[in-house]
Amino acid sequence: MKIKSLLVGASGLVGSELLKNLNRKDQDITLFTRSPLEHISDNTNEISIDFDEINNLNFPALDHVYIAIGMRLTTFELIHIKNSKRKEFFKVDHDLVYNIAKKAFDVGARSIAIVSAVGADMNSSNFYLQTKGKMENSIKEIGYEKIVYAQPSHLLGSRSNQKVAIEVPIIELGAKILDPLMRGPLSDLRFVKASAVAKKMVETMNENSTSHSILKFKDFLN
């Protein structure tokens, strides 16, 4: 029987690349989206939803789950999220991710892949990384047989549907210049193509194994 995969976040940078890779597999794909996508394949069922009502949604039977969602933050907010925004951020990047994962598990999914962040640590003093770490820990407690956490640094790729902050091209140019120096412990901070992240996530999910994996920069090169 065909694998039944759910993808949440198909309009985003990694999510759109995940969809491309899943379309190369002989799988039945369900998308949860806020707004309909322009083009989907015949093996894809798109469901437009209100994510605030996720707990009231009836999930279809599933095998694999891919989650590539998160609140959009400025470069500065990756370093410090102001107190007034922390509750909203946690609601999206922890609670929403967890609720989707739990409901998918309840209808049969046993493998899940999630886009997290390099440095995710529930004990971090950085609220962004702390939240990502708490999310990862909460997902582990659900009971999935296979968990794949992708922990990229800054993602490279075309953001045609997104407004790009003025500092992003400058940061990416600087990183390109410094890239040869990013070795050893710094290698995980190297910028990586979203397409490489998505490709490795799908490959790992479809390997014939049950394990918990954390994918970092070196993994995305293979």
VEXRO-852431 format. One record per atom (N, C-alpha, C): residue number from 1; atom name; x, y, z. Coordinates in nm, 2 decimals, m for minus. Example, Ala and Ser with C-alpha at 12.3 -4.5 7.8 and 13.67 -1.06 7.14 Angstrom:
   pos   site        x        y        z
     1      N     1.32    m0.57     0.78
     1     CA     1.23    m0.45     0.78
     1      C     1.32    m0.33     0.78
     2      N     1.28    m0.22     0.71
     2     CA     1.37    m0.11     0.71
     2      C     1.29     0.00     0.79
END
This chain:
   pos   site        x        y        z
     1      N     0.08    m0.12     0.00
     1     CA     0.00     0.00     0.00
     1      C     0.09     0.12     0.00
     2      N     0.04     0.23    m0.06
     2     CA     0.11     0.36    m0.06
     2      C     0.12     0.42     0.08
     3      N     0.24     0.48     0.10
     3     CA     0.26     0.56     0.22
     3      C     0.17     0.68     0.22
     4      N     0.11     0.71     0.33
     4     CA     0.02     0.83     0.34
     4      C     0.10     0.93     0.42
     5      N     0.13     1.05     0.35
     5     CA     0.22     1.15     0.41
     5      C     0.14     1.28     0.43
     6      N     0.16     1.34     0.54
     6     CA     0.10     1.48     0.57
     6      C     0.21     1.58     0.57
     7      N     0.19     1.69     0.49
     7     CA     0.29     1.80     0.49
     7      C     0.22     1.92     0.54
     8      N     0.28     1.99     0.64
     8     CA     0.22     2.11     0.69
     8      C     0.33     2.22     0.67
     9      N     0.30     2.32     0.60
     9     CA     0.39     2.43     0.57
     9      C     0.45     2.43     0.43
    10      N     0.37     2.38     0.33
    10     CA     0.41     2.36     0.20
    10      C     0.44     2.49     0.12
    11      N     0.39     2.60     0.17
    11     CA     0.42     2.73     0.11
    11      C     0.55     2.79     0.15
    12      N     0.61     2.74     0.25
    12     CA     0.73     2.80     0.30
    12      C     0.86     2.75     0.22
    13      N     0.97     2.80     0.26
    13     CA     1.10     2.78     0.19
    13      C     1.13     2.63     0.19
    14      N     1.14     2.57     0.31
    14     CA     1.17     2.42     0.32
    14      C     1.05     2.34     0.28
    15      N     0.93     2.39     0.32
    15     CA     0.81     2.31     0.29
    15      C     0.78     2.29     0.14
    16      N     0.81     2.40     0.06
    16     CA     0.79     2.39    m0.08
    16      C     0.89     2.28    m0.14
    17      N     1.01     2.28    m0.09
    17     CA     1.10     2.18    m0.13
    17      C     1.07     2.04    m0.09
    18      N     1.01     2.03     0.03
    18     CA     0.96     1.90     0.08
    18      C     0.86     1.85    m0.02
    19      N     0.77     1.93    m0.06
    19     CA     0.66     1.89    m0.15
    19      C     0.72     1.84    m0.28
    20      N     0.82     1.91    m0.33
    20     CA     0.88     1.86    m0.46
    20      C     0.94     1.72    m0.44
    21      N     1.01     1.70    m0.33
    21     CA     1.07     1.57    m0.30
    21      C     0.96     1.46    m0.28
    22      N     0.85     1.49    m0.21
    22     CA     0.75     1.40    m0.19
    22      C     0.68     1.36    m0.32
    23      N     0.67     1.46    m0.41
    23     CA     0.60     1.43    m0.54
    23      C     0.68     1.33    m0.62
    24      N     0.81     1.31    m0.59
    24     CA     0.89     1.21    m0.66
    24      C     0.87     1.07    m0.60
    25      N     0.80     1.06    m0.49
    25     CA     0.78     0.94    m0.43
    25      C     0.63     0.89    m0.47
    26      N     0.62     0.76    m0.47
    26     CA     0.48     0.71    m0.50
    26      C     0.40     0.70    m0.37
    27      N     0.36     0.82    m0.32
    27     CA     0.29     0.83    m0.19
    27      C     0.16     0.91    m0.21
    28      N     0.07     0.89    m0.12
    28     CA    m0.05     0.98    m0.12
    28      C    m0.02     1.09    m0.02
    29      N    m0.03     1.22    m0.07
    29     CA     0.01     1.33     0.01
    29      C    m0.11     1.42     0.05
    30      N    m0.12     1.46     0.17
    30     CA    m0.22     1.55     0.22
    30      C    m0.14     1.68     0.27
    31      N    m0.19     1.79     0.22
    31     CA    m0.14     1.92     0.26
    31      C    m0.24     1.99     0.35
    32      N    m0.19     2.05     0.46
    32     CA    m0.26     2.15     0.54
    32      C    m0.21     2.28     0.51
    33      N    m0.29     2.37     0.45
    33     CA    m0.25     2.50     0.41
    33      C    m0.34     2.61     0.46
    34      N    m0.29     2.73     0.48
    34     CA    m0.38     2.84     0.51
    34      C    m0.45     2.89     0.39
    35      N    m0.38     2.90     0.27
    35     CA    m0.43     2.94     0.15
    35      C    m0.40     2.84     0.04
    36      N    m0.49     2.81    m0.05
    36     CA    m0.46     2.71    m0.16
    36      C    m0.34     2.74    m0.24
    37      N    m0.26     2.64    m0.27
    37     CA    m0.15     2.65    m0.36
    37      C    m0.19     2.66    m0.50
    38      N    m0.11     2.71    m0.59
    38     CA    m0.14     2.73    m0.73
    38      C    m0.15     2.60    m0.80
    39      N    m0.05     2.51    m0.78
    39     CA    m0.04     2.39    m0.85
    39      C    m0.01     2.27    m0.76
    40      N    m0.09     2.17    m0.76
    40     CA    m0.06     2.05    m0.69
    40      C    m0.08     1.93    m0.78
    41      N    m0.01     1.82    m0.75
    41     CA    m0.02     1.70    m0.83
    41      C    m0.14     1.62    m0.80
    42      N    m0.17     1.52    m0.89
    42     CA    m0.29     1.44    m0.88
    42      C    m0.29     1.35    m0.75
    43      N    m0.18     1.32    m0.70
    43     CA    m0.17     1.23    m0.58
    43      C    m0.18     1.32    m0.45
    44      N    m0.21     1.44    m0.46
    44     CA    m0.21     1.53    m0.35
    44      C    m0.35     1.59    m0.31
    45      N    m0.38     1.58    m0.19
    45     CA    m0.51     1.63    m0.14
    45      C    m0.48     1.75    m0.05
    46      N    m0.53     1.87    m0.09
    46     CA    m0.50     1.99    m0.02
    46      C    m0.62     2.03     0.07
    47      N    m0.59     2.06     0.19
    47     CA    m0.70     2.10     0.29
    47      C    m0.67     2.23     0.34
    48      N    m0.75     2.33     0.31
    48     CA    m0.72     2.47     0.37
    48      C    m0.79     2.47     0.51
    49      N    m0.71     2.51     0.60
    49     CA    m0.76     2.51     0.74
    49      C    m0.72     2.64     0.82
    50      N    m0.79     2.66     0.93
    50     CA    m0.76     2.76     1.02
    50      C    m0.68     2.69     1.13
    51      N    m0.55     2.73     1.14
    51     CA    m0.46     2.66     1.24
    51      C    m0.50     2.68     1.38
    52      N    m0.58     2.78     1.41
    52     CA    m0.63     2.80     1.54
    52      C    m0.74     2.70     1.58
    53      N    m0.79     2.63     1.48
    53     CA    m0.89     2.53     1.50
    53      C    m0.84     2.39     1.48
    54      N    m0.71     2.37     1.49
    54     CA    m0.65     2.24     1.46
    54      C    m0.70     2.13     1.54
    55      N    m0.74     2.16     1.67
    55     CA    m0.79     2.05     1.75
    55      C    m0.93     2.00     1.71
    56      N    m1.00     2.08     1.63
    56     CA    m1.13     2.04     1.59
    56      C    m1.13     1.97     1.45
    57      N    m1.01     1.96     1.39
    57     CA    m1.00     1.90     1.26
    57      C    m0.98     1.75     1.26
    58      N    m1.06     1.69     1.17
    58     CA    m1.05     1.54     1.16
    58      C    m0.93     1.51     1.07
    59      N    m0.83     1.44     1.12
    59     CA    m0.71     1.41     1.04
    59      C    m0.74     1.28     0.96
    60      N    m0.69     1.27     0.84
    60     CA    m0.70     1.14     0.76
    60      C    m0.60     1.04     0.82
    61      N    m0.61     0.91     0.78
    61     CA    m0.52     0.81     0.82
    61      C    m0.38     0.85     0.77
    62      N    m0.28     0.83     0.85
    62     CA    m0.14     0.88     0.81
    62      C    m0.03     0.78     0.85
    63      N     0.08     0.78     0.77
    63     CA     0.20     0.71     0.81
    63      C     0.31     0.80     0.84
    64      N     0.34     0.90     0.76
    64     CA     0.45     1.00     0.78
    64      C     0.39     1.14     0.79
    65      N     0.46     1.22     0.87
    65     CA     0.43     1.36     0.90
    65      C     0.55     1.44     0.88
    66      N     0.53     1.55     0.80
    66     CA     0.64     1.65     0.78
    66      C     0.58     1.79     0.83
    67      N     0.66     1.85     0.92
    67     CA     0.61     1.98     0.97
    67      C     0.72     2.08     0.95
    68      N     0.69     2.19     0.87
    68     CA     0.79     2.29     0.84
    68      C     0.72     2.43     0.85
    69      N     0.68     2.46     0.98
    69     CA     0.61     2.58     1.01
    69      C     0.68     2.65     1.12
    70      N     0.65     2.78     1.13
    70     CA     0.71     2.86     1.24
    70      C     0.68     3.01     1.22
    71      N     0.67     3.08     1.33
    71     CA     0.65     3.22     1.32
    71      C     0.76     3.29     1.25
    72      N     0.73     3.38     1.16
    72     CA     0.84     3.46     1.09
    72      C     0.90     3.56     1.18
    73      N     1.03     3.56     1.20
    73     CA     1.10     3.65     1.29
    73      C     1.20     3.73     1.21
    74      N     1.23     3.84     1.27
    74     CA     1.34     3.92     1.21
    74      C     1.48     3.86     1.26
    75      N     1.58     3.91     1.19
    75     CA     1.72     3.86     1.23
    75      C     1.74     3.89     1.38
    76      N     1.70     4.01     1.42
    76     CA     1.73     4.05     1.56
    76      C     1.65     3.96     1.66
    77      N     1.53     3.92     1.62
    77     CA     1.44     3.84     1.71
    77      C     1.50     3.70     1.72
    78      N     1.58     3.65     1.63
    78     CA     1.64     3.52     1.65
    78      C     1.74     3.53     1.77
    79      N     1.78     3.65     1.80
    79     CA     1.87     3.67     1.92
    79      C     1.79     3.70     2.04
    80      N     1.69     3.78     2.03
    80     CA     1.61     3.82     2.14
    80      C     1.47     3.85     2.10
    81      N     1.37     3.77     2.15
    81     CA     1.23     3.79     2.13
    81      C     1.18     3.87     2.24
    82      N     1.12     3.98     2.22
    82     CA     1.06     4.07     2.33
    82      C     0.95     3.99     2.40
    83      N     0.94     4.02     2.53
    83     CA     0.85     3.95     2.62
    83      C     0.70     3.95     2.56
    84      N     0.66     4.06     2.50
    84     CA     0.52     4.08     2.45
    84      C     0.49     3.98     2.34
    85      N     0.59     3.93     2.27
    85     CA     0.58     3.84     2.16
    85      C     0.60     3.69     2.19
    86      N     0.65     3.67     2.31
    86     CA     0.70     3.53     2.34
    86      C     0.58     3.43     2.35
    87      N     0.47     3.47     2.41
    87     CA     0.36     3.38     2.42
    87      C     0.31     3.34     2.28
    88      N     0.30     3.44     2.19
    88     CA     0.25     3.41     2.05
    88      C     0.35     3.32     1.98
    89      N     0.48     3.34     2.00
    89     CA     0.58     3.26     1.93
    89      C     0.57     3.12     1.99
    90      N     0.56     3.10     2.12
    90     CA     0.56     2.97     2.18
    90      C     0.43     2.89     2.13
    91      N     0.32     2.96     2.11
    91     CA     0.20     2.90     2.07
    91      C     0.21     2.84     1.93
    92      N     0.29     2.91     1.84
    92     CA     0.31     2.85     1.71
    92      C     0.42     2.75     1.70
    93      N     0.53     2.78     1.75
    93     CA     0.65     2.70     1.73
    93      C     0.66     2.58     1.83
    94      N     0.58     2.58     1.93
    94     CA     0.58     2.47     2.02
    94      C     0.44     2.41     2.02
    95      N     0.34     2.48     2.06
    95     CA     0.20     2.42     2.08
    95      C     0.14     2.37     1.95
    96      N     0.15     2.45     1.85
    96     CA     0.09     2.41     1.72
    96      C     0.16     2.29     1.66
    97      N     0.29     2.29     1.66
    97     CA     0.37     2.18     1.61
    97      C     0.33     2.05     1.69
    98      N     0.33     2.06     1.83
    98     CA     0.29     1.95     1.91
    98      C     0.15     1.90     1.88
    99      N     0.05     1.99     1.87
    99     CA    m0.08     1.95     1.85
    99      C    m0.10     1.87     1.72
   100      N    m0.04     1.92     1.61
   100     CA    m0.04     1.85     1.49
   100      C     0.02     1.71     1.50
   101      N     0.14     1.71     1.56
   101     CA     0.21     1.58     1.58
   101      C     0.12     1.48     1.66
   102      N     0.06     1.53     1.76
   102     CA    m0.02     1.44     1.85
   102      C    m0.14     1.39     1.78
   103      N    m0.21     1.47     1.71
   103     CA    m0.33     1.43     1.64
   103      C    m0.30     1.33     1.52
   104      N    m0.18     1.36     1.46
   104     CA    m0.14     1.27     1.35
   104      C    m0.10     1.13     1.41
   105      N    m0.04     1.13     1.52
   105     CA    m0.01     1.00     1.59
   105      C    m0.13     0.93     1.63
   106      N    m0.23     1.00     1.67
   106     CA    m0.36     0.93     1.71
   106      C    m0.43     0.86     1.60
   107      N    m0.40     0.91     1.47
   107     CA    m0.47     0.84     1.36
   107      C    m0.37     0.74     1.29
   108      N    m0.26     0.71     1.35
   108     CA    m0.17     0.61     1.30
   108      C    m0.04     0.64     1.25
   109      N     0.00     0.77     1.24
   109     CA     0.13     0.81     1.20
   109      C     0.24     0.76     1.30
   110      N     0.35     0.71     1.25
   110     CA     0.45     0.66     1.34
   110      C     0.59     0.72     1.30
   111      N     0.60     0.80     1.20
   111     CA     0.72     0.86     1.16
   111      C     0.70     1.01     1.14
   112      N     0.79     1.09     1.19
   112     CA     0.77     1.24     1.18
   112      C     0.90     1.31     1.16
   113      N     0.90     1.41     1.07
   113     CA     1.01     1.49     1.04
   113      C     0.97     1.64     1.06
   114      N     1.06     1.71     1.14
   114     CA     1.03     1.85     1.17
   114      C     1.15     1.94     1.15
   115      N     1.12     2.06     1.09
   115     CA     1.23     2.16     1.08
   115      C     1.24     2.23     1.21
   116      N     1.35     2.21     1.27
   116     CA     1.38     2.28     1.40
   116      C     1.49     2.39     1.38
   117      N     1.59     2.40     1.46
   117     CA     1.69     2.50     1.44
   117      C     1.83     2.45     1.50
   118      N     1.94     2.49     1.44
   118     CA     2.07     2.46     1.50
   118      C     2.08     2.52     1.63
   119      N     2.13     2.45     1.73
   119     CA     2.14     2.50     1.86
   119      C     2.02     2.48     1.95
   120      N     1.91     2.42     1.90
   120     CA     1.79     2.40     1.98
   120      C     1.83     2.33     2.11
   121      N     1.78     2.39     2.22
   121     CA     1.81     2.34     2.35
   121      C     1.71     2.40     2.45
   122      N     1.64     2.31     2.52
   122     CA     1.53     2.35     2.61
   122      C     1.59     2.43     2.73
   123      N     1.72     2.42     2.76
   123     CA     1.78     2.49     2.87
   123      C     1.85     2.61     2.82
   124      N     1.84     2.65     2.70
   124     CA     1.91     2.77     2.65
   124      C     1.85     2.90     2.71
   125      N     1.94     3.00     2.72
   125     CA     1.89     3.13     2.77
   125      C     1.83     3.21     2.65
   126      N     1.85     3.16     2.53
   126     CA     1.79     3.22     2.41
   126      C     1.65     3.17     2.40
   127      N     1.55     3.25     2.40
   127     CA     1.41     3.20     2.40
   127      C     1.38     3.13     2.27
   128      N     1.43     3.17     2.16
   128     CA     1.40     3.10     2.03
   128      C     1.46     2.96     2.04
   129      N     1.58     2.94     2.08
   129     CA     1.64     2.81     2.08
   129      C     1.58     2.73     2.20
   130      N     1.54     2.79     2.31
   130     CA     1.48     2.72     2.42
   130      C     1.34     2.66     2.37
   131      N     1.27     2.74     2.30
   131     CA     1.14     2.70     2.25
   131      C     1.15     2.58     2.15
   132      N     1.25     2.59     2.06
   132     CA     1.28     2.48     1.97
   132      C     1.32     2.35     2.04
   133      N     1.40     2.37     2.15
   133     CA     1.44     2.25     2.23
   133      C     1.32     2.19     2.30
   134      N     1.23     2.27     2.36
   134     CA     1.12     2.22     2.43
   134      C     1.02     2.15     2.33
   135      N     1.01     2.21     2.21
   135     CA     0.93     2.14     2.11
   135      C     0.98     2.00     2.08
   136      N     1.11     1.99     2.06
   136     CA     1.17     1.86     2.03
   136      C     1.15     1.76     2.14
   137      N     1.16     1.81     2.26
   137     CA     1.14     1.72     2.38
   137      C     1.00     1.67     2.39
   138      N     0.90     1.77     2.36
   138     CA     0.76     1.73     2.37
   138      C     0.72     1.63     2.26
   139      N     0.78     1.64     2.14
   139     CA     0.75     1.55     2.04
   139      C     0.80     1.41     2.07
   140      N     0.91     1.40     2.14
   140     CA     0.97     1.27     2.18
   140      C     0.87     1.20     2.27
   141      N     0.80     1.27     2.35
   141     CA     0.71     1.21     2.45
   141      C     0.58     1.15     2.39
   142      N     0.55     1.18     2.27
   142     CA     0.43     1.13     2.21
   142      C     0.44     0.98     2.18
   143      N     0.55     0.93     2.14
   143     CA     0.56     0.79     2.11
   143      C     0.60     0.75     1.97
   144      N     0.64     0.84     1.89
   144     CA     0.68     0.81     1.75
   144      C     0.79     0.71     1.74
   145      N     0.78     0.62     1.65
   145     CA     0.89     0.52     1.63
   145      C     1.01     0.58     1.56
   146      N     0.99     0.67     1.47
   146     CA     1.09     0.74     1.40
   146      C     1.07     0.89     1.41
   147      N     1.17     0.97     1.45
   147     CA     1.17     1.11     1.46
   147      C     1.29     1.17     1.39
   148      N     1.27     1.26     1.30
   148     CA     1.38     1.33     1.23
   148      C     1.37     1.48     1.26
   149      N     1.47     1.53     1.32
   149     CA     1.48     1.68     1.35
   149      C     1.58     1.73     1.25
   150      N     1.54     1.82     1.17
   150     CA     1.64     1.90     1.08
   150      C     1.68     2.02     1.16
   151      N     1.81     2.04     1.18
   151     CA     1.86     2.16     1.26
   151      C     1.95     2.24     1.17
   152      N     1.89     2.31     1.07
   152     CA     1.98     2.39     0.98
   152      C     2.01     2.53     1.05
   153      N     2.11     2.60     1.00
   153     CA     2.13     2.74     1.03
   153      C     2.04     2.82     0.93
   154      N     2.09     2.93     0.89
   154     CA     2.02     3.02     0.80
   154      C     1.99     2.94     0.67
   155      N     1.87     2.95     0.61
   155     CA     1.84     2.87     0.49
   155      C     1.85     2.96     0.37
   156      N     1.91     2.90     0.27
   156     CA     1.93     2.97     0.14
   156      C     1.83     2.92     0.04
   157      N     1.77     3.01    m0.04
   157     CA     1.68     2.97    m0.15
   157      C     1.59     3.09    m0.18
   158      N     1.52     3.07    m0.29
   158     CA     1.43     3.18    m0.34
   158      C     1.31     3.19    m0.25
   159      N     1.29     3.31    m0.20
   159     CA     1.17     3.35    m0.12
   159      C     1.08     3.44    m0.20
   160      N     1.03     3.38    m0.31
   160     CA     0.96     3.46    m0.41
   160      C     0.83     3.52    m0.35
   161      N     0.77     3.45    m0.25
   161     CA     0.64     3.49    m0.20
   161      C     0.66     3.56    m0.06
   162      N     0.78     3.59    m0.03
   162     CA     0.81     3.65     0.10
   162      C     0.88     3.78     0.09
   163      N     0.86     3.87     0.17
   163     CA     0.93     4.00     0.17
   163      C     1.06     3.97     0.25
   164      N     1.17     4.00     0.19
   164     CA     1.30     3.97     0.25
   164      C     1.36     4.09     0.31
   165      N     1.40     4.08     0.44
   165     CA     1.45     4.19     0.51
   165      C     1.58     4.24     0.45
   166      N     1.60     4.37     0.46
   166     CA     1.71     4.44     0.39
   166      C     1.85     4.38     0.43
   167      N     1.86     4.33     0.55
   167     CA     1.99     4.29     0.60
   167      C     2.02     4.14     0.55
   168      N     1.92     4.07     0.50
   168     CA     1.94     3.93     0.47
   168      C     2.05     3.91     0.36
   169      N     2.04     3.99     0.24
   169     CA     2.14     3.97     0.14
   169      C     2.28     4.01     0.19
   170      N     2.29     4.10     0.28
   170     CA     2.42     4.14     0.34
   170      C     2.48     4.03     0.43
   171      N     2.39     3.97     0.51
   171     CA     2.43     3.86     0.59
   171      C     2.48     3.74     0.51
   172      N     2.40     3.71     0.40
   172     CA     2.43     3.60     0.32
   172      C     2.57     3.62     0.25
   173      N     2.59     3.74     0.20
   173     CA     2.72     3.77     0.14
   173      C     2.83     3.76     0.24
   174      N     2.82     3.81     0.36
   174     CA     2.92     3.79     0.46
   174      C     2.95     3.65     0.49
   175      N     2.84     3.57     0.50
   175     CA     2.86     3.43     0.53
   175      C     2.93     3.35     0.42
   176      N     2.91     3.40     0.30
   176     CA     2.98     3.33     0.18
   176      C     3.13     3.36     0.19
   177      N     3.16     3.48     0.23
   177     CA     3.30     3.52     0.24
   177      C     3.37     3.44     0.36
   178      N     3.30     3.42     0.47
   178     CA     3.35     3.36     0.59
   178      C     3.34     3.20     0.58
   179      N     3.27     3.15     0.48
   179     CA     3.24     3.01     0.48
   179      C     3.37     2.92     0.49
   180      N     3.48     2.95     0.42
   180     CA     3.60     2.87     0.43
   180      C     3.65     2.86     0.58
   181      N     3.62     2.95     0.66
   181     CA     3.67     2.95     0.80
   181      C     3.57     2.88     0.90
   182      N     3.46     2.84     0.85
   182     CA     3.36     2.78     0.93
   182      C     3.39     2.63     0.94
   183      N     3.47     2.59     1.03
   183     CA     3.51     2.45     1.04
   183      C     3.50     2.41     1.19
   184      N     3.51     2.28     1.21
   184     CA     3.50     2.23     1.35
   184      C     3.36     2.26     1.41
   185      N     3.36     2.31     1.53
   185     CA     3.24     2.34     1.60
   185      C     3.15     2.44     1.53
   186      N     3.21     2.53     1.44
   186     CA     3.14     2.63     1.37
   186      C     3.07     2.58     1.24
   187      N     3.10     2.46     1.20
   187     CA     3.05     2.41     1.08
   187      C     2.90     2.40     1.07
   188      N     2.84     2.37     1.19
   188     CA     2.69     2.36     1.19
   188      C     2.62     2.49     1.17
   189      N     2.70     2.60     1.18
   189     CA     2.64     2.73     1.16
   189      C     2.64     2.78     1.02
   190      N     2.71     2.70     0.93
   190     CA     2.72     2.74     0.79
   190      C     2.58     2.74     0.73
   191      N     2.56     2.84     0.64
   191     CA     2.43     2.85     0.57
   191      C     2.41     2.73     0.48
   192      N     2.28     2.69     0.46
   192     CA     2.26     2.57     0.38
   192      C     2.13     2.59     0.29
   193      N     2.13     2.53     0.17
   193     CA     2.02     2.54     0.08
   193      C     1.90     2.47     0.14
   194      N     1.78     2.53     0.13
   194     CA     1.66     2.47     0.18
   194      C     1.63     2.34     0.10
   195      N     1.67     2.34    m0.03
   195     CA     1.65     2.22    m0.11
   195      C     1.73     2.10    m0.05
   196      N     1.85     2.12     0.00
   196     CA     1.93     2.01     0.05
   196      C     1.87     1.96     0.18
   197      N     1.82     2.05     0.26
   197     CA     1.75     2.02     0.39
   197      C     1.63     1.93     0.36
   198      N     1.55     1.97     0.27
   198     CA     1.43     1.89     0.24
   198      C     1.46     1.76     0.18
   199      N     1.56     1.75     0.09
   199     CA     1.59     1.63     0.03
   199      C     1.64     1.52     0.13
   200      N     1.72     1.57     0.23
   200     CA     1.77     1.48     0.33
   200      C     1.66     1.44     0.43
   201      N     1.57     1.52     0.46
   201     CA     1.46     1.49     0.54
   201      C     1.37     1.38     0.48
   202      N     1.34     1.39     0.35
   202     CA     1.26     1.29     0.29
   202      C     1.34     1.16     0.27
   203      N     1.46     1.17     0.24
   203     CA     1.54     1.04     0.23
   203      C     1.55     0.97     0.36
   204      N     1.57     1.04     0.47
   204     CA     1.58     0.98     0.60
   204      C     1.45     0.92     0.65
   205      N     1.34     0.99     0.62
   205     CA     1.21     0.94     0.66
   205      C     1.18     0.81     0.58
   206      N     1.23     0.79     0.46
   206     CA     1.19     0.67     0.38
   206      C     1.30     0.56     0.39
   207      N     1.40     0.58     0.48
   207     CA     1.49     0.47     0.50
   207      C     1.42     0.36     0.58
   208      N     1.46     0.24     0.56
   208     CA     1.39     0.13     0.63
   208      C     1.45     0.11     0.77
   209      N     1.42     0.20     0.86
   209     CA     1.47     0.20     0.99
   209      C     1.38     0.28     1.09
   210      N     1.39     0.25     1.21
   210     CA     1.32     0.33     1.31
   210      C     1.42     0.38     1.41
   211      N     1.43     0.51     1.41
   211     CA     1.53     0.57     1.50
   211      C     1.50     0.72     1.52
   212      N     1.57     0.79     1.61
   212     CA     1.56     0.93     1.62
   212      C     1.69     0.99     1.57
   213      N     1.67     1.08     1.47
   213     CA     1.78     1.14     1.40
   213      C     1.78     1.29     1.42
   214      N     1.90     1.35     1.43
   214     CA     1.91     1.50     1.43
   214      C     2.00     1.53     1.31
   215      N     1.95     1.60     1.21
   215     CA     2.02     1.63     1.09
   215      C     2.09     1.77     1.10
   216      N     2.22     1.78     1.08
   216     CA     2.29     1.90     1.08
   216      C     2.36     1.93     0.95
   217      N     2.44     2.03     0.95
   217     CA     2.50     2.07     0.82
   217      C     2.56     1.96     0.74
   218      N     2.65     1.88     0.81
   218     CA     2.72     1.78     0.73
   218      C     2.63     1.68     0.67
   219      N     2.51     1.65     0.74
   219     CA     2.41     1.56     0.69
   219      C     2.35     1.61     0.56
   220      N     2.33     1.74     0.55
   220     CA     2.26     1.79     0.44
   220      C     2.35     1.79     0.31
   221      N     2.48     1.77     0.33
   221     CA     2.57     1.76     0.21
   221      C     2.57     1.62     0.15
   222      N     2.52     1.52     0.22
   222     CA     2.52     1.38     0.17
   222      C     2.40     1.35     0.10
END
